[in-house]
Amino acid sequence: MKKTLIITTSALMLATLITGCNTPDMPSLSKGSDSQCYSLERKIVQVDEYIAQVDATPASQAGEFQAALGNARYSRSTNKKFMLRDAKKIKANYEQEQRQLQCKTK
């Protein structure tokens, strides 16, 4: 039993060492503009998600939705129309910053 366990463990370790790791490395985000581009891209995605959520919310419940979120990051209004307008302005500002930094967009 011990021989089988030792042989199996040795074989697995040898197979692991022989195959190596052939996965591509993660891109480095330590460069200033790259990390800023990544940060802006994340912010744009978050604003897009917020816009989609507000758009799917009935106008009569927009105020409750805003109160449930608990943050007024994109809009302080409780009116759906104004919430969408404010969020789209913020998204446009982020996209303008992306263009100024010459970020590659998808």
Secondary structure, 3 states (H helix, E strand, C coil): CHHHHHHHHHHHHHHHHHHCCCCCCCCCCCCHHHHHHHHHHHHHHHHHHHHHHHHHCCHHHHHHHHHHHCCCCCCCCCCHHHHHHHHHHHHHHHHHHHHHHCCCCC
